[in-house]
Structure formats: structure tokens, C-alpha cells
Amino acid sequence: MQRKLIKVGTSAAVLIPKAVMDDQRMKIGDTIHVEFSKKGTAAHPVIDPEVIQWTDEFIAEYKPLLLKLADS
């Protein structure tokens, strides 16, 4: 996802869409990890489509359990 930096006083901020925050179970005040790449370089790993499909199916099947685990 690409996001635009906005000016906030003498600092900068990145806006995160509400849908993403909801999906990631983030709330205002949470601490998040941010990674940077060198400007002009691609930082997108190539992931085997079969791995993505398997992961999506696993999450769909075990979502209630995974949510309980995340809350503990």
C-alpha cells in the first residue's frame, strides 16, 4: 500500500484507512512497527501464489481461533 505523507505541525504523518485499521485490529494510541526502504528501490518480496492461497484458506478456516489467540 502506498500512502502520502502529510504535514502535522513540524512533523509528518501517514494516514491509515479505517478499513485497514479495523482489519488489523489497530486503534488510536497503538504502537506499530514501520519499515523503510531506500527511495527508488522496490521493497516488494515475491511470494509464491500457492503460499498465498494456502494462507488465505488457513486463515478463513481458523479465523475464530486465531482471533481468540490474538485476544489472549
N, C-alpha and C positions, 0 to 999 in steps of 0.2 A: 504494500500500500504506500502510495506517495502522499505526503501531506505538506502543506505550506507552513513556513514559519511566520508567526505574526508577532508584532511588537507589543510588549506589555511593559510599560514604563521604560526602564533602561535595559530590560531583559527581553527574552524571546520565549514564545510558547508554541507548542504544536497542538492543534485541536484534534481530539479523538472523537469520532462519531458515536452518538449514544448507542446505536445498534452494536457497535464493536465493544463498547464498554459493557453493555448488557451481556453479550455473548461471552466475554472474557471474565464476567463477574467482577468488574472493577467498579470502584466508587471513588468519589472525590476524597482526596486525602491519602489514598493508597500510594505506596511506593512501588514504582515499576522499574524494570531494567531496560535501558536503552542502549542499542549498539549503533556505532557509526562506521561508515566505510569511507575510504578516500573518495573525494569528489571526482566524478567522472569514471568511476570503476563500477562494474556490475557486482553486486553482492548477493546474487540470487543463486542458491545451490540448485543443482539439477537433481530432482527426486524421481525415482522410478515410478511410473504411473500405477504399477501393481501395488507398490507400498502405500501409495496414497489411497487407493481403493480399499485395501485391507484395513488400513487405519480408520477410514470413514465407516466401514462396516462394523469394526470392533467398537467404535465409539457409539454408533447407533444402537448396537445390541446391549451394551453395558452402561449406557448413559446414566440411568438411575443410580447404579452402584458407584460410578465414578463421581457423581455429584455428592453422594453421601461421604465418600472418601475425602473429597475436597473440603467438606464442612468439618471434618474431624481434626 
